[in-house]
Amino acid sequence: MTDFQTENNQESIQIMVAEDQLSASVWIQQGESHYTAALLKNRLSEAGVTSGLQEETIQQLANGLLYDQWVVVAKGTPSVNGEDGWYEYAFQRETDHKPKILEDGSVDYSQYGNIPSVEEGDVIAVYHPATEAKDGMDVHGNILVARKGKNLARLFGKGFACAEDGCTYIANRSGKIVETMDKIFIDQEFVVEGDLTNSTGSICFRGDIRIRGNVGSGVSVVSEKGSILVDGFVEGADLQANRDITLKNGMQGNGKGFIRAKGNVNAKFFEQCTICADGCVNANAIMNCQIEAGEDVVVSGRFGSIIGGHISAQRQIKATNIGNVAEVENQVEAGVAENLVTKMNLLTESKKKALDEWERIAQGIERIDTLMEQTKNAALMEKKRVLMRGKIEKDAEISELEKKIQATVLAMEKANVAKVTVDRYVHPGTCISVNGMKTQVQELEQHVEYARRGNGIIVYHIDEA
């Protein structure tokens, strides 16, 4: 607040500026000498109030109509920050892709796979651009700079396009819609509403496949680039997918069921079937199956058991129980049987030889190029062609060796953690192998873990869960 007085000290005027500098008020006592509008403006100017003057209010003060109160005589203009751009999505972005774990530890796949889907032509998102910022001004005439709103990058992904307005995103095909790593993908999905049997025929589709009913024996279901999801039961069918295969119930294969997935394989149970997965195999029960997993085999639940068959995983096998009181024969293998160190040494040596040969060929080509610049000998061109073919072959050989080395490194990483864990019981009749070393279970064991140490297998007793 600033206080001003006249020269004879008989008159006074008080001026107060708000903390935010966006308003200024005047107080004039009743009976004070008359102030003209010009004098009031002059006093305000002396107090630094020069902007946003309220002419009508100042005139009322000059006319003696307002006194013994604070009267706002100047108003600033607040700045308006711009709002950042944002996307309004027309689909559920956050979905739980994990199956439900029940109280007994078993896995419930009944709600698995409920991923949003869209139809061709649906609007999947609308962009709301950043709004403009508006600078303000305080009563002193100072500019109040507003923060500018930031625009977001355009949406990236597959299966949709941006309309001419640059803000509306529309699906250009029907399918499942998922958001991964800040990108949106609409994957084509083939849906069978009922059962799939020999009468309906087999399926081979590039994208995801969903079968809402059962899959009968003798049927083939192939997803060349996607996943397979079956809501019902599967009999002796052939299922192959480039990604995951999930059976909400399970497979009773009768010795004919076959599953091949480059991702994970999940189901309530597997019985009398063959499974090959590059990832993990997860179930609540496995009975008399032949299973190969590139990572883990996990059998969950209080009564989750592996009974019969041959189960192998490159990393770990974990089950609640293995075998039964009838001492059914079980073969359980974790890790890799071959000597990976020896394999790695051989591959490394082969790659070194191939690189040396490649270098000799490259030098030969360089010498021929030099000679060809000096002479016009047609025979040199034929020799160069032969060397070029050899160089291409060596490139392919080196590339293949590098892939094998990378695969061996990955296998070694898995072998380092290879083990078989049994949360409850492992019965006699079970043969356990870890990284090529075997042990035969002779008596009932509880809460144990098998791992290779040196040239043998060590059995650790673990705490009961």
Secondary structure, 3 states (H helix, E strand, C coil): CEEEECCCCCCEEEEEECCCCCEEEEECCCCCCCCCHHHHHHHHHHCCCCCCECHHHHHHHHCCCCCCCEEEEEECECCECCCCCEEEECCCCCCCCCCEECCCCCEECCCCCCCCEECCCCEEEEEECCCCCECEECCCCCEECCCCCCCCCCCCEECEEECCCCCEEEECCCEEEEEECCEEEEECEEEECCCECCCCCCEEECCEEEECCCECCCCEEEECCCCEEECCCECCCEEEECCCEEEEEEEEEEEEEEEEECCCEEEEEEEEEEEEECCCEEECEEEEEEEEECCEEEECCCCCEEEEEEEEECCEEEEEEECCCCCCCEEEEECCCCCHHHHHHHHHHHHHHHHHHHHHHHHHHHHHHHHHHHCCCHHHHHHHHHHHHHHHHHHHHHHHHHHHHHHHHHHHHHHHCCEEEEEEEECCCEEEEECCEEEECCCCEEEEEEEEECCEEEEEECCCC
